[in-house]
Amino acid sequence: MATPTEAQVKAIISVDTVGWPDITPFISAADDLVVELCSDSGYDDAKMTLISTWLSAHFYTVADPRTTDEKAGSVGESFQSSVDLGFDTSHYGQMAMRIDTAGNLAALNEKIKSGKGKSGLLWLGTEREG
């Protein structure tokens, strides 16, 4: 599978990219997840890269939310943001799920949102004496 480039990810986010931080970690995370979930779906490299590109944009915009409203008078900004773990919290995650027609990302999204993907802590130690 071909990993998306920074230029591909930045192109779909469509904002001024001057001074952007390194987005390689977001691309790596998305690429790893897409390989894990979608490799057995029969997608060609181009489709796998497309899914990974949109998911990379999702991961980046979760860390750096997009502006939805800006004002000049009485200065103010509103951001696209949601406290949630799902891919459906951004337009980019929604698009990645739509491109993944086999439903791999949507299935993981539902698993996480339903709480079945939550982790827990189990203490296997012993009680301390005295």
N, C-alpha and C positions, 0 to 999 in steps of 0.2 A: 504494500500500500504506500502511496506517496503521501507524505506528511504535508499539510498545508503550509504555505509560506506566510511570513508576517504580512507581506503585501496583500495576499488574498484575504486574510482576516480583517485587516484595516480597511480594505476596500468595501466590505459589506457593512462595517460599522458606520462608514461614511461621515466621519468627523475629521477635523483638522488633526493630522497625525504628527505635527511638529512638536517635539519634546515629549513624545510618548515614552513610557517606560518599556523595558524589554518585556514582550508578551510571550516569549518562549515557554515559560512555565504553564501558561494557559493552553497553549498549543499542545504541549507534551501531555498534559492531563487529559485533554479532549481526545487526542490521538490514541492514547493508551486505552481509554474507555471504549472508544469506537472499535478498536481492534478486538478487545475482549468480548464486546456484546454483539458485534455485527459481522465478524469474520465468516461465520457459517451461514450467512443469509444469501449468498450467491451474488453479491454486489461486485461490480468491477471496480478497479482502482479509482476511477474518476468519481464514482458515486460515494465510495468510502471517504475520499478526500473532501468531497462536498459536505458530507455529514459532519466530518471532523472540523471543517472550516466554520460552519455555523455554530457548532458546539463550543469551539474555541472562543468565538465572539461572545457567546452566552457566559462562559466562565469569566472572561475579561470584564464584561459589563456588570456582573454580580459584584466584582471587586471595585469597579469604577462606574457607578450608575450613570445612565444617559440623562441629560437634561430634558425635561418635558415641557417646561414653561420658564421663560425668562422675562424680566421686566426691567425697564430703564428707570422710569419714575417710581419712586419708593423701592428701589433696588430689591430684587428678590429672584429666587430660583426654585423650581420644583424638580425633583428627580424621579426617574422611573426606578422604583425600588419596592421590594417586598421581602419581609422576613419569612423566608420559606426555603426549603431545600429543593423544590421541584424545578425541572427544566422549563416548565410553563410560566415561570416568573419573568421571562424576557421574551421579546419577539424572536430573538435569535435561537433560544432553546426550543420555542414552539416550532420554528422552521426546521430545526435539526430533527425533531420528532416527525414532522410531516415528510421529510425527505427519506427517513428510515421507514419505508413502507412495510417492512416486516414487523415493525412494532417493538423492536428491542429497547429503544430508549423510552418509549411510552410505558412499557412493562416495568422497567426499573423506576420510572417516575411514580407510577401507581404504587409500587411496592414500598418506596420510601414514604410517600404521603399517607399510606395506610398504617404505617408504623411497623410493618413486618420486616423492614430493613434496619430497625433500630438495634443498637448494641447495648449491652448491659455489663454489669460488673458483678462478678461472683468471687467472694472471699473464700479461699481455700486454706487459709492459715489457721493457727490455733489461738485460743484466748491467751492473753498474757497473764501470768500469775502474779499476784500480789501487787 
